Amino acid sequence: MGTDIGDVHAAASGTSIPTRCGSLVFVGNSHTYQPKELGGVPGAFARLAASCGHSVSAESVTQGGANLSDLWEEFESYMQRRGTEGVAFDTVVLQVGKGSAEERFIIGEVLRHRYCPLLLSLASNPQVVLYQTWSTAWPEPTEGEELTATLEEYRSVMLAAGMTEVVLARAGHAFLHLKADNRIYPALWKDDMGHGSALAGVLVAAVLALALKLTKGERLGRILEALLPSAWRTASPGFAGAAEFGQKAWREDGKGAPAAVMNLLNDPEEDLPISKYPPGMRTERRDLPFEFGCSIVMSWLRQQLDRWKSLWLLTCLELVREAMQPPLAQPQKHVGGKSARRSWRS
């Protein structure tokens, strides 16, 4: 089984992280090891953490097209090997999707009987992050509810198995909240296979950082913009939105393109398209709206707000239901064998 195991380190000036998140291991497929130009999601997260003033070590166990069931044995051997080398992880990031009913059952069982017992046996007692991805560029109207149901199901399984800290990183929901933006949303897709672009990489990193409370959002939009390269590859016209006039092909020359962009495109080491993917288009950072980083941060805040609204609505409905219940009959007190009645006079 071909497995890509990476190690990314981001150092800062001795600043400690306020939450238990200094040494992470990511487990997932191409939605974790892409975008390669940022070092995948682990690399993007480590860079973002360093920019926020924290020191993070992020490693990964990944395989293209695999799910947690496929990756279990490799993850187990990896954790055992790193344990003998004296490495302890305080955070384990598990990539999950929406999945069919059958897939959810399989993943639930492997979480219950494989991942949880292993993680509970570790002396470091790591917290778990469920990083949920997106499913398609053209989601159904019920996508948000289905993503939420799957994520809550997996968390319930892990809590029932004995895990005490399960953090939810709702990247799929963040994608949904950006769908209405016809300039940012198409730039999130790297190719017509649905992989995330460099912009998606910083979006996922932001979702993880906010979920883990590495930042409260101060200057986060500006930081995300600074993490991006001058240009990145995106899917073919119309893949995730209406085709725009003047879109540039990935390696297309342009008189107005900055030197940094043209150097990027001519770099043979750059993550260029390979035969199984369409050549794709090019998005330049300067083409996106002013302060687009703030829009990325707001996508996370809006999905959090939606979640709070749902909880508030459920609470209100429960209070209304209780208020509509008929009052329980109060037992009457008896004095001397007769019912004691109290009359009220105005």
KOLRO-256265 format. One line per field, with one value per residue (C-alpha): residue number from 1; y, x, z. Coordinates in nm, 4 decimals. Example, Ala and Ser with C-alpha at 12.3 -4.5 7.8 and 13.67 -1.06 7.14 Angstrom:
num = [1, 2]
v = [-0.4500, -0.1060]
u = [1.2300, 1.3670]
w = [0.7800, 0.7140]
This chain:
num = [1, 2, 3, 4, 5, 6, 7, 8, 9, 10, 11, 12, 13, 14, 15, 16, 17, 18, 19, 20, 21, 22, 23, 24, 25, 26, 27, 28, 29, 30, 31, 32, 33, 34, 35, 36, 37, 38, 39, 40, 41, 42, 43, 44, 45, 46, 47, 48, 49, 50, 51, 52, 53, 54, 55, 56, 57, 58, 59, 60, 61, 62, 63, 64, 65, 66, 67, 68, 69, 70, 71, 72, 73, 74, 75, 76, 77, 78, 79, 80, 81, 82, 83, 84, 85, 86, 87, 88, 89, 90, 91, 92, 93, 94, 95, 96, 97, 98, 99, 100, 101, 102, 103, 104, 105, 106, 107, 108, 109, 110, 111, 112, 113, 114, 115, 116, 117, 118, 119, 120, 121, 122, 123, 124, 125, 126, 127, 128, 129, 130, 131, 132, 133, 134, 135, 136, 137, 138, 139, 140, 141, 142, 143, 144, 145, 146, 147, 148, 149, 150, 151, 152, 153, 154, 155, 156, 157, 158, 159, 160, 161, 162, 163, 164, 165, 166, 167, 168, 169, 170, 171, 172, 173, 174, 175, 176, 177, 178, 179, 180, 181, 182, 183, 184, 185, 186, 187, 188, 189, 190, 191, 192, 193, 194, 195, 196, 197, 198, 199, 200, 201, 202, 203, 204, 205, 206, 207, 208, 209, 210, 211, 212, 213, 214, 215, 216, 217, 218, 219, 220, 221, 222, 223, 224, 225, 226, 227, 228, 229, 230, 231, 232, 233, 234, 235, 236, 237, 238, 239, 240, 241, 242, 243, 244, 245, 246, 247, 248, 249, 250, 251, 252, 253, 254, 255, 256, 257, 258, 259, 260, 261, 262, 263, 264, 265, 266, 267, 268, 269, 270, 271, 272, 273, 274, 275, 276, 277, 278, 279, 280, 281, 282, 283, 284, 285, 286, 287, 288, 289, 290, 291, 292, 293, 294, 295, 296, 297, 298, 299, 300, 301, 302, 303, 304, 305, 306, 307, 308, 309, 310, 311, 312, 313, 314, 315, 316, 317, 318, 319, 320, 321, 322, 323, 324, 325, 326, 327, 328, 329, 330, 331, 332, 333, 334, 335, 336, 337, 338, 339, 340, 341, 342, 343, 344, 345, 346]
v = [0.0000, 0.3276, 0.5745, 0.9299, 1.0209, 1.3803, 1.5872, 1.9616, 2.1891, 2.5524, 2.7364, 3.0582, 3.2520, 3.0127, 3.0969, 2.8267, 2.7400, 2.8171, 2.4873, 2.1348, 2.1507, 2.1429, 1.8076, 1.6808, 1.3842, 1.4033, 1.0940, 1.1190, 1.1063, 1.3622, 1.6148, 1.6103, 1.5941, 1.8530, 2.1343, 2.0352, 2.3928, 2.4620, 2.1262, 1.9915, 2.0707, 1.9886, 2.2330, 2.5058, 2.4609, 2.4719, 2.7902, 2.9530, 2.8537, 3.0049, 3.3254, 3.3415, 3.3056, 2.9357, 2.6478, 2.3396, 2.0034, 1.8433, 1.4987, 1.2939, 0.9449, 0.9679, 0.7668, 0.8829, 0.7671, 0.6008, 0.6392, 0.5748, 0.2058, 0.1716, 0.3689, 0.1960, -0.0531, 0.2050, 0.4504, 0.1883, 0.0903, 0.4571, 0.5452, 0.2450, 0.3363, 0.7016, 0.5932, 0.3867, 0.6959, 0.8976, 1.1066, 1.1772, 1.3477, 1.5624, 1.5981, 1.3490, 1.4923, 1.2376, 1.3283, 1.2251, 1.2980, 1.2793, 0.9218, 0.6862, 0.4944, 0.1929, 0.4048, 0.5735, 0.2347, 0.1109, 0.4276, 0.4254, 0.0683, 0.1283, 0.4371, 0.2410, -0.0757, 0.0419, 0.4110, 0.4798, 0.1851, 0.2785, 0.6476, 0.5684, 0.3485, 0.6334, 0.8024, 1.1417, 1.1101, 1.2986, 1.4993, 1.4120, 1.6524, 1.5331, 1.7320, 1.7030, 1.7722, 1.8750, 1.6322, 1.8125, 2.1541, 2.1429, 2.0241, 1.9340, 2.1693, 1.9189, 1.9011, 2.1016, 1.8849, 1.5640, 1.6848, 1.7767, 1.4438, 1.2447, 1.4485, 1.4249, 1.0500, 1.0001, 1.2187, 1.0264, 0.6982, 0.8247, 0.9712, 0.6463, 0.4584, 0.6613, 0.9599, 1.2796, 1.5453, 1.5368, 1.8676, 1.9279, 2.1115, 2.1798, 2.2596, 2.1284, 2.3779, 2.6604, 2.5652, 2.5833, 2.9325, 3.0552, 2.9104, 3.2351, 3.4199, 3.3709, 3.4868, 3.3052, 2.9771, 2.8710, 2.9487, 2.6849, 2.3952, 2.2784, 2.0402, 1.8700, 1.5814, 1.8093, 1.8533, 2.1723, 2.4472, 2.6545, 2.8830, 2.5801, 2.4873, 2.8147, 2.7909, 2.4457, 2.5679, 2.8571, 2.6250, 2.4015, 2.6943, 2.8446, 2.5087, 2.4447, 2.8017, 2.8875, 3.2263, 3.4281, 3.5658, 3.8739, 3.9669, 3.6174, 3.7360, 3.9252, 3.6287, 3.3924, 3.6275, 3.6422, 3.2614, 3.2226, 3.2068, 3.4709, 3.2279, 2.8789, 2.6207, 2.5957, 2.3753, 2.4183, 2.6982, 2.6293, 2.3452, 2.5315, 2.8338, 3.0271, 3.0516, 3.4030, 3.5905, 3.6326, 3.3360, 3.2328, 2.8834, 2.7520, 2.8143, 3.0971, 3.3974, 3.7389, 4.0843, 4.2117, 3.9147, 3.9917, 3.8380, 3.6211, 3.4596, 3.3846, 3.2419, 3.0181, 2.8852, 2.8121, 2.6290, 2.2566, 2.1658, 2.3300, 2.1020, 2.0902, 1.8990, 1.5369, 1.3263, 1.2139, 1.5713, 1.8396, 2.1162, 2.3605, 2.7364, 2.9864, 3.2133, 3.5037, 3.6485, 3.9983, 3.8827, 3.8103, 4.0688, 4.3199, 4.1635, 3.8220, 3.6700, 3.8228, 3.6414, 3.3134, 3.3781, 3.4834, 3.1523, 2.9762, 3.2324, 3.2026, 2.8244, 2.8578, 3.1111, 2.8752, 2.6006, 2.8276, 2.9330, 2.5676, 2.4962, 2.8063, 2.7027, 2.3517, 2.4963, 2.7265, 2.4404, 2.2295, 2.5127, 2.5562, 2.1812, 2.1811, 2.4838, 2.3079, 2.0036, 1.9939, 2.0667, 1.7700, 1.7306, 1.8394, 1.5988, 1.7369, 1.7518, 1.5892, 1.7172, 1.5054, 1.2842, 1.5784, 1.7583, 2.0831, 2.3551, 2.7043, 2.9851, 3.3093, 3.6316, 3.9524]
u = [0.0000, 0.1579, 0.1484, 0.2734, 0.3994, 0.5101, 0.6623, 0.6150, 0.7432, 0.6544, 0.8509, 0.7783, 0.9589, 0.8912, 0.5219, 0.3008, -0.0428, -0.3323, -0.5021, -0.3613, -0.2333, 0.1438, 0.2099, -0.0411, -0.0776, -0.3203, -0.4863, -0.6600, -0.6436, -0.5759, -0.7987, -0.5296, -0.2060, -0.3337, -0.2662, 0.0958, 0.2126, 0.1377, 0.2584, -0.0959, -0.3390, -0.0739, 0.1687, -0.0932, -0.2030, 0.1553, 0.2258, -0.0897, -0.0057, 0.3422, 0.1908, -0.0333, 0.2722, 0.2566, 0.4989, 0.3467, 0.4767, 0.2436, 0.2897, 0.0628, -0.0379, -0.2108, -0.3031, -0.4904, -0.8519, -0.8366, -1.0704, -1.0132, -1.0916, -0.8219, -0.5670, -0.6142, -0.3251, -0.0794, -0.1843, -0.1440, 0.2074, 0.3015, 0.1898, 0.3717, 0.6931, 0.6772, 0.6026, 0.9228, 1.1071, 0.9742, 0.7275, 0.3916, 0.1034, -0.1453, -0.3842, -0.4992, -0.6814, -0.9034, -1.0396, -1.4008, -1.6567, -2.0325, -2.0504, -2.3358, -2.5210, -2.2946, -1.9796, -2.0941, -2.1521, -1.8044, -1.6301, -1.8296, -1.7243, -1.3557, -1.3628, -1.5285, -1.3191, -0.9845, -0.9018, -1.0573, -0.8961, -0.5545, -0.5884, -0.7149, -0.4103, -0.1668, -0.0076, -0.0393, -0.4217, -0.4623, -0.7659, -0.9342, -1.0308, -1.2832, -1.1942, -1.4930, -1.4422, -1.6739, -1.8364, -1.9028, -1.8865, -2.2639, -2.4119, -2.7750, -2.9925, -2.9740, -2.5928, -2.5500, -2.7912, -2.6316, -2.2814, -2.3948, -2.5718, -2.2645, -2.0276, -2.2477, -2.2837, -1.9063, -1.8576, -2.1252, -1.9517, -1.6158, -1.7605, -1.9469, -1.6193, -1.4536, -1.2953, -1.3378, -1.2243, -1.3661, -1.3412, -1.5404, -1.3745, -1.6532, -1.4602, -1.7441, -1.9833, -1.7352, -1.7329, -2.1133, -2.1151, -1.8804, -2.0846, -2.2742, -1.9477, -1.8927, -1.5310, -1.4011, -1.5927, -1.4550, -1.1037, -1.1400, -1.1223, -0.7859, -0.9061, -1.2132, -1.1648, -1.2807, -0.9474, -0.9023, -0.6791, -0.4259, -0.7133, -0.8992, -0.5833, -0.5768, -0.9540, -0.9203, -0.6245, -0.8371, -1.1262, -0.8879, -0.7186, -1.0519, -1.1932, -0.8832, -0.8906, -0.5425, -0.6816, -0.9944, -0.9752, -0.7585, -0.5872, -0.6674, -0.7994, -0.4778, -0.2675, -0.4540, -0.4001, -0.0272, 0.0014, -0.1198, 0.1164, 0.0887, -0.1141, -0.2570, -0.4120, -0.7912, -1.0450, -1.1658, -1.4131, -1.7629, -1.6634, -1.7748, -1.9523, -2.0208, -1.7249, -1.5825, -1.4517, -1.0762, -0.9954, -0.6337, -0.5087, -0.2598, 0.0544, -0.0797, 0.1512, 0.0129, 0.1562, 0.0115, 0.1136, 0.3669, 0.7123, 0.6423, 0.3497, 0.5446, 0.8360, 0.5879, 0.4416, 0.7830, 0.9082, 0.9436, 0.9164, 0.5753, 0.2735, 0.1851, -0.1139, -0.0578, -0.2220, -0.5295, -0.6370, -0.7514, -0.4906, -0.7079, -0.7075, -0.5105, -0.6293, -0.4085, -0.4280, -0.4765, -0.7930, -0.9852, -1.2011, -1.0492, -0.9917, -1.1084, -0.9386, -1.2119, -1.4728, -1.2953, -1.2990, -1.6645, -1.7559, -1.6529, -1.8260, -2.1494, -2.1602, -2.0980, -2.3809, -2.6109, -2.5250, -2.5954, -2.9257, -3.0229, -2.9388, -3.1304, -3.4318, -3.4277, -3.4108, -3.7067, -3.9099, -3.8377, -3.9501, -4.2701, -4.3352, -4.2935, -4.5207, -4.7974, -4.7941, -5.0940, -4.9929, -4.9602, -5.2424, -5.1265, -5.2075, -5.4557, -5.3654, -5.6037, -5.6605, -5.8667, -5.9869, -6.1230, -5.9671, -5.8081, -5.9191, -5.7899, -6.0046, -5.8661, -6.0520, -5.9820]
w = [0.0000, -0.1080, 0.1772, 0.1921, 0.5374, 0.5688, 0.8481, 0.8608, 1.1338, 1.1953, 1.4613, 1.6420, 1.9111, 2.1971, 2.2230, 2.3682, 2.2333, 2.4701, 2.3899, 2.3858, 2.0288, 1.9775, 1.8099, 1.5530, 1.3212, 1.0267, 0.8784, 0.5414, 0.1634, -0.1105, 0.0669, 0.3359, 0.1328, -0.1171, -0.1944, -0.2414, -0.3004, 0.0679, 0.1998, 0.2131, 0.4933, 0.7605, 0.6014, 0.5616, 0.9229, 1.0528, 0.8549, 0.9847, 1.3431, 1.3070, 1.1675, 1.4759, 1.7009, 1.7914, 1.7507, 1.5882, 1.4683, 1.2120, 1.0589, 0.8348, 0.7290, 0.3919, 0.0848, -0.2238, -0.2363, 0.1067, 0.4015, 0.7714, 0.7295, 0.4607, 0.6632, 0.9970, 0.9789, 0.8472, 1.1170, 1.3902, 1.2801, 1.2380, 1.5898, 1.7350, 1.5527, 1.6553, 2.0119, 2.0276, 1.9005, 2.1927, 1.9915, 2.1577, 1.9797, 2.1680, 1.8722, 1.6068, 1.3043, 1.1289, 0.7851, 0.7277, 0.4564, 0.4213, 0.2969, 0.2180, 0.4885, 0.4303, 0.4448, 0.7647, 0.9257, 0.8278, 0.9456, 1.2678, 1.3415, 1.2672, 1.4897, 1.7702, 1.7567, 1.6166, 1.6458, 1.9864, 2.1728, 2.0273, 2.1134, 2.4644, 2.5234, 2.4540, 2.7518, 2.5802, 2.5882, 2.2582, 2.1626, 1.8326, 1.5569, 1.2990, 0.9870, 0.7539, 0.3844, 0.1003, -0.1436, -0.4724, -0.6358, -0.6936, -0.3621, -0.3045, -0.0941, 0.1938, 0.1903, 0.5114, 0.7090, 0.5784, 0.6671, 1.0168, 1.0729, 0.9677, 1.1817, 1.4893, 1.4348, 1.4307, 1.7374, 1.9272, 1.8405, 1.9700, 2.2893, 2.3589, 2.3083, 2.5844, 2.4081, 2.6078, 2.3592, 2.0055, 1.8189, 1.4989, 1.2079, 0.9569, 0.6381, 0.4209, 0.5778, 0.5160, 0.1451, 0.1404, 0.2888, 0.0149, -0.2708, -0.3271, -0.3966, -0.7700, -0.7518, -0.4445, -0.4749, -0.8190, -0.6934, -0.4186, -0.6675, -0.7966, -1.0688, -1.2064, -0.9622, -0.6794, -0.5010, -0.3033, -0.4414, -0.2500, -0.1488, -0.0103, 0.1795, 0.3725, 0.4259, 0.5862, 0.7926, 0.9198, 1.0097, 1.2058, 1.3817, 1.4857, 1.5967, 1.8092, 1.9462, 1.8225, 1.7286, 1.7898, 1.4372, 1.4927, 1.1645, 1.0402, 0.7041, 0.6280, 0.7384, 0.5056, 0.2111, 0.2874, 0.2992, -0.0598, -0.3591, -0.6302, -0.8443, -0.8123, -1.0394, -1.0486, -1.2244, -1.5812, -1.6665, -1.5389, -1.3050, -0.9921, -1.1365, -1.4520, -1.6886, -1.6866, -1.9870, -1.9745, -1.7508, -1.7909, -1.8640, -1.6068, -1.8140, -2.0275, -2.0618, -1.9838, -2.0391, -1.7146, -1.5018, -1.2279, -1.2604, -0.9568, -1.1382, -1.4543, -1.2525, -1.0699, -1.3934, -1.5405, -1.2336, -1.3211, -0.9518, -0.9221, -0.8762, -1.2471, -1.3867, -1.4733, -1.7414, -1.5444, -1.4610, -1.7073, -1.7487, -1.5573, -1.5278, -1.3240, -1.0449, -0.9460, -0.5996, -0.7405, -0.9228, -0.6023, -0.4245, -0.1844, 0.1601, 0.0394, 0.3441, 0.5600, 0.3485, 0.4204, 0.7953, 0.7805, 0.6151, 0.9370, 1.1563, 0.9571, 0.9864, 1.3605, 1.3798, 1.1902, 1.4380, 1.7354, 1.5765, 1.5410, 1.9049, 2.0132, 1.8042, 1.9488, 2.3000, 2.2290, 2.0844, 2.3924, 2.6209, 2.4187, 2.4327, 2.8116, 2.8466, 2.6510, 2.8774, 3.1186, 3.4768, 3.7069, 3.9616, 4.3045, 4.5878, 4.8387, 5.2044, 5.4471, 5.7952, 6.0315, 5.7506, 5.5524, 5.2622, 5.3616, 5.1224, 5.1056, 4.9728, 4.8447, 4.8941, 4.7139]
